[in-house]
Each structure stands twice: as structure tokens, then as C-alpha cells.
């Protein structure tokens, strides 16, 4: 049984919010651990790159959420 788009959007919204919170926390902790003695430029580069990487998993979730419903019948 396939989920209707409305249900997928609801589930996807909560999954996406949870993912972003987890990703931000994990990135912050990794940055604090790995970049403890790094220069400001290296820290900025790390956070710029990791700040963009969350979009790829988010796109997968969004594609699943927006998948059209199959016609009934």
C-alpha cells in the first residue's frame, strides 16, 4: 500500500526537521573535535562545505515527498 502524497509530506516534514537538527549538531561536534587548533580560514571552509552537504540527503527526502500519487483503479 502506497502512502498518499499528503501523508508523505507530513512524514517527510518531520523527518527533514529531525535530520537537519541532527546534522547541524553532528557537524558542530565534528568541527569542534577536528578543527580544534585550525585557523579561522580552515574553519570557515569546513563549515561552508558541510553547510552545503545537507542539501543532498534533503533532496532525496523532498523527491520522495513530492512523488505523485498513483492513479486509483
C-alpha positions in Angstrom: 0.0 0.0 0.0 1.5 3.3 -1.1 1.2 6.4 1.1 -0.8 9.3 -0.3 1.2 12.5 -1.1 -0.4 14.3 1.8 0.8 11.7 4.3 4.3 11.6 2.7 4.5 15.3 3.1 3.6 15.2 6.8 6.1 12.4 7.5 8.8 14.0 5.3 8.4 17.3 7.1 9.2 15.8 10.5 12.0 13.6 9.1 13.5 16.6 7.4 13.4 18.7 10.5 14.9 15.9 12.6 17.6 15.3 10.0 18.6 19.0 9.9 18.8 19.3 13.7 20.8 16.1 13.9 23.1 17.1 11.0 23.7 20.6 12.5 24.6 19.1 15.9 26.8 16.4 14.4 28.6 19.0 12.1 29.2 21.3 15.1 30.6 18.5 17.2 32.8 17.2 14.4 34.0 20.7 13.7 34.9 21.3 17.4 36.7 17.9 17.5 38.6 18.1 14.2 39.3 21.8 13.9 40.3 22.5 17.5 43.6 24.1 16.5 42.8 25.0 12.9 43.0 28.6 11.5 39.9 30.7 11.0 40.1 30.2 7.3 40.1 26.4 7.6 37.2 26.5 10.0 35.2 28.8 7.6 35.9 26.4 4.7 34.8 23.4 6.8 31.6 25.0 7.8 30.9 26.3 4.3 31.3 22.8 2.8 29.4 21.0 5.5 26.8 23.7 5.4 26.1 22.8 1.8 26.3 19.0 2.1 23.0 18.6 4.0 21.1 19.6 0.8 21.8 16.2 -0.9 20.1 14.0 1.6 17.3 16.6 1.9 16.8 16.4 -1.9 16.2 12.7 -1.6 13.6 13.2 1.2 11.9 16.0 -0.8 11.7 13.9 -4.0 10.0 11.1 -2.0 7.6 13.6 -0.5 6.7 15.1 -3.9 6.3 11.9 -5.8 2.9 12.0 -7.5 0.2 9.6 -6.3 -0.6 6.7 -8.5 -4.0 6.9 -10.1 -6.7 4.8 -8.4 -8.0 1.9 -10.3 
